[in-house]
Amino acid sequence: MCLLWPAPAASAAERGPVGWASTGTGTDGGAGGRIWTVGTRAELKQALANDGDPTAPKVIRVVGAISGHEADDGSLLGEQDYAPGYDLGKYMSCFGEDGAAWSDTRHRYCKEQRQLRQTGSNKEKAQIQLTVPGNTTLVGAGRDARLLGVFLTVNTGSDIIVRDLRLEAPVDHFTSWSPDDGTRGSWNARFDALTVITGRNIWIDHCTFTDGRFPDREEAPHGFHGERVQRHDGLLDIEDGSDFVTVSDSRFDGHDKALLIGSGDGRGDRDRGHLKVTFVRNLFSDVVQRAPRVRFGQVHVVNNVYRGRAPLYALGVGVESAIFSERNVFRYPRTGPSLAVADYGGERFRDTGSWFNGRPARLNDVASGLGLGSDIGWDPADVYDYRALTSPAAVERYVLRHAGAGRPHGRP
């Protein structure tokens, strides 16, 4: 087995991934293939297609900002381009003042608004979704490489690297209200910054995931019950039997539902035995929940830093999941470690050596209080070589210096 940490002389492009992405066939992306340099959505789409041979090895260098809403003529498309006449206020009014139930006959325009919302959603998806095929390295060139409102997806692709990119999560102009979701209803946006579906050997490294210019908590219009409309879905979702994924040295900032592992509680036929993911040396700043939430997967969460305003929870233990948390740093002033772990139908969780506000977090005690057992049935050290940083100061020093796009690539 190869050593986890490369020699100091190795470049960022030469070093291999930490954790699960180093297993199986390994992950080297499009190394040795054709090199593309792109600065527009049209150029990026052409490079992903790779002149009709999309799965041949290729390295795509992103220069500057690329908008998912950029039309072929360079203009930027908006809500009314996708669905002329759609109006969020009118759509909401068809549920009644409390958002309890939709009626096509509540107002004369309700049926039209329902149809416009669906049509607009499909047109927006067709515009902003770009799929990364196998044997691809998608990398930012320079400190200002950004994907703005792009719905980046992996769909059955394998051996893929996404590195050094700022990914601004798409605003769903046609987010839908579900009155029966939760106790008072919920908004359900459609698009993530990055979704991995049935992908294998994926390495996401030195990326920054945010809501960018359009944070829901500040910019979204007000919806039902005095709360703002939720126009963003996740930052990163890994679903449908995906496997051997590493997310390293990246930053997740200012978002509600950040990371979801697994397709759903009833999708064990797809996900059971898969969803092997490592999160290492990432920064979670002002993330409300799902950092990550896991179903079914064997997930290693090591040397990450969690900070900012107190979340609903950080690590969500879902059905049949087996999370190994190791030497993570949690800094949430004026609160306790109970918010670090939440039970969402799971049975097993294990932590070793994590800290909460500078003291031992004792997350196994928290998990035990939730009824979770600590025998998760696997140990990362039995699968791949790695070396965790062993003090909170060392973890914070490394992560705050290196996590995110445009930050220096280092060696702990």
C-alpha positions as CSV (number, residue, x, y, z in Angstrom):
1,M,0.0,0.0,0.0
2,C,1.3,3.4,-0.9
3,L,2.2,5.9,1.8
4,L,-0.6,8.3,2.5
5,W,1.5,11.5,2.6
6,P,3.7,12.1,-0.4
7,A,7.3,13.4,-0.2
8,P,7.5,17.2,0.3
9,A,8.8,17.6,-3.2
10,A,5.6,16.2,-4.8
11,S,3.4,18.8,-6.5
12,A,-0.3,19.1,-5.7
13,A,-1.1,17.4,-9.1
14,E,1.3,14.5,-8.4
15,R,0.2,13.7,-4.8
16,G,-2.6,11.1,-4.4
17,P,-5.8,11.4,-2.4
18,V,-6.2,10.6,1.3
19,G,-8.6,7.9,2.3
20,W,-11.3,6.1,0.4
21,A,-10.4,7.6,-3.0
22,S,-7.0,6.0,-2.8
23,T,-8.5,2.5,-2.6
24,G,-9.9,0.3,-5.4
25,T,-8.5,1.4,-8.7
26,G,-7.2,4.7,-7.2
27,T,-8.0,8.2,-8.4
28,D,-5.8,10.1,-10.8
29,G,-8.5,11.8,-12.9
30,G,-7.5,12.8,-16.4
31,A,-3.8,12.7,-15.9
32,G,-1.9,12.3,-19.1
33,G,-4.8,13.3,-21.3
34,R,-5.7,16.2,-23.4
35,I,-5.6,19.6,-21.7
36,W,-8.4,22.2,-22.2
37,T,-8.5,25.8,-20.9
38,V,-12.0,27.2,-20.7
39,G,-13.5,30.6,-19.6
40,T,-17.2,30.3,-20.7
41,R,-20.0,27.9,-20.1
42,A,-20.0,26.9,-23.8
43,E,-16.3,26.2,-23.7
44,L,-16.7,24.1,-20.5
45,K,-19.5,22.1,-22.1
46,Q,-17.4,21.5,-25.2
47,A,-14.4,20.4,-23.1
48,L,-16.5,18.0,-21.0
49,A,-17.7,16.4,-24.3
50,N,-14.1,16.2,-25.4
51,D,-14.8,16.2,-29.1
52,G,-17.2,13.2,-28.9
53,D,-15.0,11.1,-26.6
54,P,-16.1,12.3,-23.2
55,T,-14.6,9.4,-21.1
56,A,-11.1,9.7,-22.6
57,P,-8.6,11.2,-20.1
58,K,-8.6,15.0,-20.0
59,V,-7.6,17.9,-17.8
60,I,-10.0,20.9,-17.9
61,R,-8.5,24.2,-16.6
62,V,-11.1,26.8,-15.6
63,V,-10.1,30.4,-15.9
64,G,-12.1,33.2,-14.2
65,A,-15.9,33.0,-13.6
66,I,-18.2,30.7,-15.5
67,S,-22.0,31.2,-15.0
68,G,-24.4,28.3,-15.4
69,H,-27.0,30.9,-16.7
70,E,-24.7,32.1,-19.5
71,A,-26.4,31.6,-22.9
72,D,-24.4,30.8,-26.0
73,D,-24.5,34.4,-27.0
74,G,-23.0,35.4,-23.7
75,S,-26.1,36.9,-22.2
76,L,-27.2,35.8,-18.7
77,L,-30.6,34.1,-18.3
78,G,-33.0,34.7,-15.4
79,E,-36.3,33.5,-14.0
80,Q,-38.4,35.2,-16.7
81,D,-36.3,33.8,-19.5
82,Y,-37.1,30.3,-18.3
83,A,-40.8,30.9,-17.5
84,P,-42.3,34.2,-18.6
85,G,-45.1,35.2,-16.3
86,Y,-44.1,33.1,-13.3
87,D,-44.5,34.9,-10.0
88,L,-43.4,33.5,-6.6
89,G,-46.0,35.6,-4.7
90,K,-48.8,34.3,-6.9
91,Y,-47.5,30.7,-6.5
92,M,-47.5,31.1,-2.7
93,S,-51.0,32.6,-2.6
94,C,-52.4,29.4,-4.1
95,F,-51.5,27.6,-0.8
96,G,-53.5,30.0,1.3
97,E,-52.1,32.4,3.9
98,D,-50.7,29.6,6.1
99,G,-49.4,27.5,3.2
100,A,-51.5,24.6,4.3
101,A,-52.8,23.2,0.9
102,W,-52.6,24.0,-2.8
103,S,-55.7,24.6,-4.8
104,D,-55.9,25.1,-8.6
105,T,-59.1,27.1,-8.0
106,R,-58.0,29.3,-5.1
107,H,-57.2,32.0,-7.7
108,R,-57.8,32.1,-11.4
109,Y,-54.1,32.0,-12.1
110,C,-53.2,29.1,-9.9
111,K,-53.2,26.3,-12.5
112,E,-51.1,28.5,-14.8
113,Q,-48.5,29.3,-12.0
114,R,-48.2,25.6,-11.2
115,Q,-47.5,24.8,-14.8
116,L,-45.1,27.7,-15.2
117,R,-43.2,26.6,-12.0
118,Q,-42.6,23.1,-13.4
119,T,-41.7,24.3,-16.9
120,G,-39.3,26.9,-15.5
121,S,-37.7,24.4,-13.2
122,N,-37.0,21.9,-16.1
123,K,-35.7,24.7,-18.3
124,E,-33.4,26.0,-15.6
125,K,-32.1,22.5,-14.9
126,A,-31.4,21.9,-18.7
127,Q,-29.4,25.2,-18.7
128,I,-27.3,25.0,-15.6
129,Q,-26.6,21.3,-15.3
130,L,-23.1,20.2,-16.6
131,T,-22.1,16.5,-16.2
132,V,-18.5,15.5,-15.5
133,P,-17.6,12.3,-17.3
134,G,-15.1,9.7,-16.1
135,N,-11.3,10.2,-16.4
136,T,-11.5,13.9,-15.9
137,T,-9.6,16.4,-13.9
138,L,-11.6,19.7,-13.5
139,V,-9.3,22.3,-11.9
140,G,-9.2,26.0,-11.3
141,A,-6.4,27.9,-12.9
142,G,-5.5,30.9,-10.9
143,R,-7.0,32.3,-7.7
144,D,-10.3,33.5,-9.3
145,A,-11.6,30.3,-10.9
146,R,-15.3,30.1,-10.1
147,L,-18.4,28.2,-11.2
148,L,-21.4,30.4,-10.5
149,G,-24.8,28.8,-10.4
150,V,-23.6,25.7,-12.1
151,F,-25.4,22.4,-11.2
152,L,-22.3,20.2,-11.5
153,T,-23.0,16.5,-11.6
154,V,-21.2,13.2,-11.8
155,N,-23.5,10.5,-13.3
156,T,-22.0,7.0,-13.3
157,G,-18.5,8.5,-14.0
158,S,-15.4,7.2,-12.3
159,D,-11.8,8.4,-11.7
160,I,-12.7,12.1,-11.4
161,I,-10.8,15.0,-9.6
162,V,-12.4,18.4,-8.9
163,R,-9.9,20.8,-7.5
164,D,-9.2,24.4,-6.7
165,L,-12.6,25.7,-7.7
166,R,-15.1,28.0,-6.0
167,L,-18.5,26.6,-6.4
168,E,-21.4,29.0,-5.8
169,A,-24.5,26.9,-5.3
170,P,-27.3,27.5,-7.8
171,V,-30.4,29.6,-6.8
172,D,-33.5,27.6,-7.7
173,H,-35.8,30.2,-9.2
174,F,-38.6,27.7,-9.0
175,T,-38.2,26.1,-5.6
176,S,-41.4,24.2,-4.5
177,W,-43.4,24.4,-1.3
178,S,-44.4,21.1,0.3
179,P,-47.1,21.6,3.0
180,D,-46.7,18.1,4.4
181,D,-42.9,18.1,4.7
182,G,-42.2,18.5,8.5
183,T,-44.6,20.0,11.0
184,R,-45.2,23.2,9.2
185,G,-44.2,22.5,5.6
186,S,-40.9,23.0,3.9
187,W,-39.3,24.5,0.8
188,N,-37.5,22.0,-1.5
189,A,-35.0,23.4,-3.9
190,R,-33.7,21.2,-6.7
191,F,-30.1,22.0,-7.4
192,D,-26.8,21.3,-5.6
193,A,-23.4,22.8,-6.3
194,L,-22.1,19.3,-6.9
195,T,-24.0,16.0,-7.0
196,V,-22.3,12.6,-7.3
197,I,-24.7,9.9,-8.5
198,T,-23.3,6.3,-8.9
199,G,-19.8,7.8,-9.1
200,R,-16.6,5.8,-8.1
201,N,-13.2,7.0,-7.2
202,I,-13.9,10.7,-6.9
203,W,-11.5,13.2,-5.3
204,I,-12.8,16.7,-4.4
205,D,-9.8,18.7,-3.2
206,H,-9.2,22.4,-2.2
207,C,-12.7,23.6,-3.2
208,T,-14.9,26.2,-1.7
209,F,-18.6,25.6,-1.5
210,T,-20.9,28.6,-0.7
211,D,-24.2,30.3,-1.4
212,G,-22.0,33.2,-2.6
213,R,-23.8,36.3,-3.6
214,F,-27.3,35.0,-2.7
215,P,-27.4,33.6,0.8
216,D,-30.9,32.5,1.7
217,R,-30.7,33.9,5.3
218,E,-30.1,37.4,4.0
219,E,-31.3,37.7,0.3
220,A,-34.3,35.3,-0.1
221,P,-37.8,36.7,0.0
222,H,-40.0,35.9,2.9
223,G,-42.3,32.9,2.7
224,F,-44.7,31.2,5.0
225,H,-44.6,31.5,8.9
226,G,-42.3,34.6,8.7
227,E,-39.4,32.5,7.4
228,R,-37.4,33.1,4.2
229,V,-37.9,31.0,1.1
230,Q,-35.2,28.3,0.8
231,R,-33.8,28.6,-2.8
232,H,-30.7,26.4,-2.3
233,D,-30.5,22.6,-1.9
234,G,-27.2,21.0,-0.8
235,L,-23.7,22.0,-1.4
236,L,-22.5,18.5,-2.0
237,D,-24.6,15.3,-2.2
238,I,-23.2,11.8,-2.8
239,E,-25.9,9.3,-3.7
240,D,-27.1,6.1,-5.5
241,G,-24.3,3.6,-4.7
242,S,-21.4,6.0,-5.2
243,D,-18.2,4.7,-3.7
244,F,-14.5,5.5,-2.9
245,V,-14.9,9.3,-2.5
246,T,-12.5,11.7,-0.7
247,V,-13.3,15.3,0.1
248,S,-10.1,17.0,1.4
249,D,-8.8,20.5,2.3
250,S,-12.1,22.1,1.2
251,R,-14.4,24.8,2.7
252,F,-18.1,24.7,3.2
253,D,-19.4,28.1,4.2
254,G,-22.7,29.8,5.2
255,H,-25.2,27.2,4.1
256,D,-28.1,25.3,5.6
257,K,-28.2,21.6,4.4
258,A,-24.5,21.2,3.4
259,L,-23.7,17.5,2.8
260,L,-25.9,14.5,2.3
261,I,-24.6,10.9,1.9
262,G,-27.2,8.5,0.7
263,S,-30.3,8.5,-1.5
264,G,-33.0,8.0,1.1
265,D,-34.0,5.7,4.0
266,G,-35.7,3.3,1.6
267,R,-32.8,3.1,-0.9
268,G,-30.8,0.4,0.7
269,D,-31.0,-1.7,-2.5
270,R,-28.8,1.0,-4.1
271,D,-26.7,2.2,-1.3
272,R,-26.1,-0.7,1.1
273,G,-22.5,-1.7,0.9
274,H,-21.4,1.5,-0.9
275,L,-21.0,5.2,0.0
276,K,-17.5,4.8,1.3
277,V,-16.4,8.4,1.9
278,T,-13.6,10.2,3.6
279,F,-13.8,13.9,4.8
280,V,-10.4,15.1,5.9
281,R,-9.0,18.5,6.9
282,N,-12.1,20.5,5.7
283,L,-13.5,23.7,7.2
284,F,-17.2,24.0,8.0
285,S,-18.0,27.6,8.8
286,D,-21.6,28.7,9.7
287,V,-23.1,25.5,8.4
288,V,-26.5,24.8,9.9
289,Q,-26.7,21.0,9.5
290,R,-25.6,18.0,7.5
291,A,-21.8,18.2,7.8
292,P,-22.4,15.4,6.8
293,R,-25.7,13.5,7.3
294,V,-25.1,9.9,6.4
295,R,-27.3,6.9,5.4
296,F,-25.8,3.4,4.8
297,G,-22.2,4.6,4.2
298,Q,-18.9,3.9,5.9
299,V,-17.7,7.4,6.4
300,H,-14.5,8.6,8.0
301,V,-14.5,12.2,9.3
302,V,-11.0,13.2,10.4
303,N,-9.2,16.4,11.3
304,N,-12.0,18.7,10.2
305,V,-12.8,22.1,11.8
306,Y,-16.4,23.2,12.7
307,R,-16.9,26.8,13.7
308,G,-19.2,29.8,13.6
309,R,-22.8,30.2,14.8
310,A,-24.2,27.1,16.6
311,P,-25.8,24.6,14.2
312,L,-28.8,22.4,14.5
313,Y,-26.2,19.5,14.4
314,A,-23.0,18.6,12.6
315,L,-22.8,14.9,12.1
316,G,-26.1,13.2,11.3
317,V,-26.2,9.4,12.0
318,G,-28.8,8.0,9.5
319,V,-30.1,4.5,8.8
320,E,-27.4,1.8,8.7
321,S,-24.6,4.3,8.6
322,A,-21.2,3.7,10.3
323,I,-19.4,7.0,10.9
324,F,-15.9,7.0,12.3
325,S,-15.2,10.5,13.7
326,E,-11.6,11.2,14.6
327,R,-9.8,14.2,16.0
328,N,-12.2,16.9,14.8
329,V,-12.3,20.4,16.2
330,F,-15.6,21.9,17.2
331,R,-15.8,25.6,18.2
332,Y,-19.3,26.8,18.9
333,P,-19.3,29.4,21.8
334,R,-21.9,29.2,24.6
335,T,-23.2,25.8,23.8
336,G,-22.3,22.1,24.4
337,P,-21.1,19.1,22.5
338,S,-24.6,17.6,22.2
339,L,-25.1,19.4,18.9
340,A,-22.2,17.7,17.3
341,V,-24.1,14.5,16.8
342,A,-27.7,13.8,15.9
343,D,-29.6,10.6,15.5
344,Y,-31.6,10.2,12.3
345,G,-32.5,6.6,12.5
346,G,-29.0,5.3,12.9
347,E,-27.6,2.8,15.4
348,R,-23.8,3.2,15.4
349,F,-21.3,6.0,15.8
350,R,-17.7,6.2,17.1
351,D,-15.4,9.1,17.9
352,T,-11.9,9.2,19.0
353,G,-10.0,12.2,20.2
354,S,-12.3,15.1,19.1
355,W,-12.4,18.4,20.9
356,F,-15.2,20.8,21.7
357,N,-14.1,24.4,22.5
358,G,-10.7,23.2,23.4
359,R,-11.7,20.3,25.7
360,P,-12.3,16.6,25.0
361,A,-15.6,16.4,23.3
362,R,-16.6,13.0,24.7
363,L,-18.8,12.4,21.6
364,N,-19.2,8.7,22.4
365,D,-21.0,9.7,25.6
366,V,-23.2,12.0,23.5
367,A,-23.9,9.2,21.1
368,S,-24.6,6.8,23.9
369,G,-27.2,9.2,25.3
370,L,-28.9,9.1,21.9
371,G,-29.0,5.3,22.0
372,L,-26.2,4.8,19.5
373,G,-23.6,2.0,19.9
374,S,-19.9,2.6,19.4
375,D,-19.1,-0.7,17.5
376,I,-19.3,0.6,13.9
377,G,-17.8,-2.6,12.4
378,W,-14.9,-1.1,10.6
379,D,-11.7,0.9,11.2
380,P,-10.1,3.2,8.5
381,A,-6.7,2.0,9.6
382,D,-7.6,-1.5,8.3
383,V,-8.4,-0.1,4.8
384,Y,-5.9,2.7,4.0
385,D,-2.7,4.3,5.5
386,Y,-3.2,7.7,7.1
387,R,-1.8,9.9,9.7
388,A,-4.1,12.2,11.7
389,L,-3.0,15.4,13.3
390,T,-3.1,14.9,17.0
391,S,-3.7,18.2,18.7
392,P,-6.5,20.8,18.2
393,A,-3.9,23.5,17.6
394,A,-2.3,21.5,14.8
395,V,-5.6,20.7,13.2
396,E,-6.8,24.3,13.3
397,R,-3.5,25.7,12.1
398,Y,-3.5,23.4,9.1
399,V,-7.1,23.7,8.1
400,L,-7.4,27.5,8.5
401,R,-4.3,28.0,6.3
402,H,-5.0,25.3,3.6
403,A,-8.7,24.6,3.3
404,G,-10.5,26.1,0.3
405,A,-9.9,27.1,-3.3
406,G,-6.8,29.3,-3.9
407,R,-5.2,28.3,-0.7
408,P,-1.7,26.7,-0.6
409,H,-1.4,23.0,-0.9
410,G,0.4,21.7,2.1
411,R,1.6,18.7,3.9
412,P,0.6,18.2,7.6
